[in-house]
């Protein structure tokens, strides 16, 4: 039976790359986007060109009140597209960057970061639990910034640290259902995250490459295939782990 993966925030960046890596490995994908419907549909077209099925859903992971309705829409789509009442893998990827020195971080910035990265992952997973198949997988995206510190990222990194603790608790509580839960923590990656600061600023890119063991910053292709491999049979005995994918940044 074909495995179905739900990826939040998959219209661009690491989510898009992960969706395509899963499709190349023979899986089908349900993907969400907050803005950029055209981008999301372009990802669907790429997945279908690989011979796989895909569906898109608009979702703001910072709006927990919308999760029950989203779960209902997903349940309907699973029945219509796959003739199933469950999916196999959840990748909590959606997020955004917002930086400010600790002393200047506003409550609005803090609340939005927590709502999207931590509260969203917590309650979306809760809302979808009845739809996740026993023996399935959950991957929560964190950040290398929970291990190494850069000024301006205190609120963002703290929210991601909470996600890492949540992943361990989910691994423990969902273990009886055979559901493995892990955290993937990318290092600096060339995407549009944070306004494209790593991708588009040569000075920042060079500086980060200089403190990375493998001598460069990461690319989306360094992350998506790794997540896809974590969802495969070879990783069935891996759960409750934080897996950093940073090329050895700041060792």
Secondary structure, 3 states (H helix, E strand, C coil): CCCEEEECCCCCHHHHHHHHHHHHCCCEEEEEECCCHHHHHHHHHHHHHCCCCEEEEECCCCCHHHHHHHHHHHHHHHHHHHCCCCEEEEEECCCCCCCCCHHHCCHHHHHHHHHHHHHHHHHHHHHHHHHEEEEEEEEEECCHHHCCCCCCCHHHHHHHHHHHHHHHHHHHHHHHHCCEEEEEEECCECCCHHHCHHHHCHHHHHHHHHCECCCCCECHHHHHHHHHHHCCHHHCCCCCCEEEECCCECC
